[in-house]
Amino acid sequence: RPPQRAERLHRGLGAQARIAKGADAPARRLREIYIMQGKRVHPIPLCPASCAFIPREKHATGWPRLFPLDDHVDLPEPAPPPPSMTARERRRSFLDMWLVDHGFIRDIYCNIHQISPKAWRSAQPAPHHLAWAKRQGIRTILNLRGRRDDCGSYILEREACARLGLTLVDMPVRSRKPLEKPTLLAAIDLFETLEYPILMHCKSGADRAGLISTLYMHIHEGVPLRQAMRHLSLRYGHVRQAKTGVIDMLYESYLTDTETRPIGFRDWVEQVYDPVALEARFHENWLAGIVINKILRRE
């Protein structure tokens, strides 16, 4: 949309926030993520799941987008409010989480690690893990698996976050293909909008959690990238010889390209990064691929 129209809509959403939450409640919980579409000028209002006042008809997910994007581009969005469930539906979701989504393994070991005073990483949390996170002071859950309405883990996660007062943000991230430019730029900008401390998770807490943990430590905490890449290691279950090693190649490409001409990571993504060429250069080890894809059955 034209910038003036987007600005008017954003002001209107702020007014709705004040009406819905009380006249003296600031609309500070409306946040903006700027996604690069040539220039960083297009705002997407980002609200926690508790803000149900945004008109649902503006977007299929219930959250307005102010500019058109390819449907295949993965971008962060606040999780919608959870649906009401009967006891039978809740039991079905639990069995799906525990058996189909391998939750019984995560009940034994959830791969939870604190990576900074403001951030944690883990595998897919169950409701009792989220209750534990709440006791640790965590305020935001960053779900790197994206919205999965047919997955018991996600259904129960949405319900638990709403009950505990945690903000749930869905950001689908792929571990076997290089991220698209808009997705990577959205991830960079997302760190400026979240309410900390945060817990970021994928299914196993190994690959996608490692990708975003590395990005977080470098962009938000200012840790040198080579040092931040320790979050992509076997300690967390990440195997760089498999197809998930394309994550390592993304960061290695940046380090190689900037050896002689230093440039910030975000500028490199905007000006140099080519996900298609990067994917064409990467080749996985067949044995590591069997372990990750067939035995461990990673997403």
Secondary structure, DSSP 8 states (H G I E B T S, - for coil): --HHHHHHHHHHHHHHHHHHH-TTS-GGG-EEEEE-SSSS-EEEEE--TT---S-GGGSTTSS--SS---TTS---EE--------HHHHHHHHHIIIIIT-HHHHHH----EEEETTEEEES---HHHHHHHHHTT--EEEETT---TT-HHHHHHHHHHHHHT-EEEE----SSS---HHHHHHHHHHTTT--SSEEEE-SSSSSHHHHHHHHHHHHTS---HHHHGGGSSGGGT--TTSGGGHHHHHHHHHHHHTSSS---HHHHHHHT--HHHHHHH----HHHHIIIIIIS---
